Amino acid sequence: MAYGTFLVFLGFAVVMVIGGVVVNYLLMPYHPGAEKRTTYECGLDPIGEAQVRYSLRFYVFALMYVVFAVEAAFLLPWAVVYRTMSGFMPLTEALIFIFILVLGLAFAWEKGELKWD
């Protein structure tokens, strides 16, 4: 009996989804034309190719942002957990972690990965 309610609810959900798709198909006006098939870009006619190749630097820059955002996400729980500990060991661990990230940032900076041009 416990699964009966679930199965009735699941069946009702499936019927509602399929019914919505069927009603939409029956009521939807379908008049394709050249104007409807063009790409819409802010009310202007599209110019050029739709497939544009982006520079690899954008992906590297985004990946570096994710790495440093994750660093911030790791440092907050670390601060909460090690708040109760005494001594310099938690501080030393955090400084080593930050030092490794700064080395990665310096390496990327030296290779020129942070330039937009």
C-alpha positions in Angstrom: 0.0 0.0 0.0 2.9 2.3 0.6 4.0 2.1 -3.0 0.4 2.4 -4.3 0.2 6.1 -3.6 3.6 6.6 -5.2 2.6 4.7 -8.3 -0.7 6.6 -8.6 1.2 9.9 -8.3 3.8 8.8 -10.9 1.0 7.7 -13.3 -0.8 11.0 -12.8 2.5 12.9 -13.5 3.2 10.9 -16.7 -0.4 11.4 -18.0 -0.2 15.1 -17.3 3.1 15.5 -19.1 2.0 13.4 -22.1 -1.3 15.2 -22.2 0.3 18.6 -22.2 2.6 17.7 -25.1 -0.4 16.3 -27.1 -2.6 19.3 -26.4 0.3 21.6 -27.4 0.8 19.7 -30.6 -2.9 19.9 -31.5 -3.4 23.6 -30.7 0.0 24.9 -32.0 -0.1 26.8 -35.3 2.6 25.5 -37.5 3.4 27.7 -40.5 7.1 27.5 -41.2 8.6 30.1 -43.5 11.9 31.7 -44.4 11.4 34.5 -41.8 10.7 32.0 -39.0 13.7 29.9 -39.8 16.3 32.7 -39.5 18.4 33.2 -36.5 17.2 35.9 -34.1 19.9 38.2 -32.7 18.4 41.1 -30.8 16.1 42.1 -33.6 18.9 42.3 -36.2 19.7 40.1 -39.1 22.5 37.7 -38.4 25.9 38.6 -39.9 28.6 36.0 -40.6 28.9 32.5 -39.4 27.2 31.2 -36.3 30.2 29.1 -35.3 32.9 31.3 -33.9 36.2 29.9 -32.6 37.2 31.3 -29.3 40.8 31.6 -28.2 42.1 28.9 -25.8 43.1 31.7 -23.4 39.4 32.3 -22.4 39.1 28.6 -21.4 42.4 28.8 -19.4 41.3 32.0 -17.7 38.0 30.4 -16.8 39.7 27.3 -15.5 42.0 29.4 -13.3 39.0 31.3 -12.0 37.4 28.0 -11.0 40.6 26.9 -9.3 40.8 30.0 -7.2 37.1 30.0 -6.4 37.5 26.4 -5.2 40.4 27.6 -3.1 38.1 30.0 -1.3 35.5 27.3 -0.8 38.2 25.1 0.8 39.5 27.8 3.1 36.2 28.6 4.7 35.5 25.1 6.1 39.2 24.8 7.1 38.9 28.0 9.2 35.7 26.7 10.9 37.3 23.3 11.7 40.7 24.6 12.8 39.2 27.4 14.9 39.2 25.2 18.0 42.8 23.9 17.5 45.7 25.6 19.1 49.2 26.0 17.9 50.7 27.0 14.6 50.1 23.7 12.7 46.7 24.8 11.2 48.2 28.1 10.1 51.2 26.4 8.6 49.0 24.0 6.6 46.9 27.0 5.3 50.1 28.9 4.3 51.5 26.0 2.5 48.2 25.6 0.6 48.1 29.3 -0.3 51.8 29.2 -1.3 51.1 26.4 -3.8 48.3 28.3 -5.3 50.4 31.5 -5.5 53.1 29.5 -7.3 50.5 28.4 -9.8 49.3 32.0 -10.3 52.9 33.2 -10.7 53.5 30.5 -13.3 50.4 31.4 -15.3 51.3 35.1 -15.0 54.8 34.4 -16.4 53.5 32.4 -19.3 51.2 35.3 -20.2 48.0 33.4 -19.6 46.4 36.4 -17.8 46.6 38.7 -20.8 43.4 39.4 -22.7 45.0 40.5 -26.0 
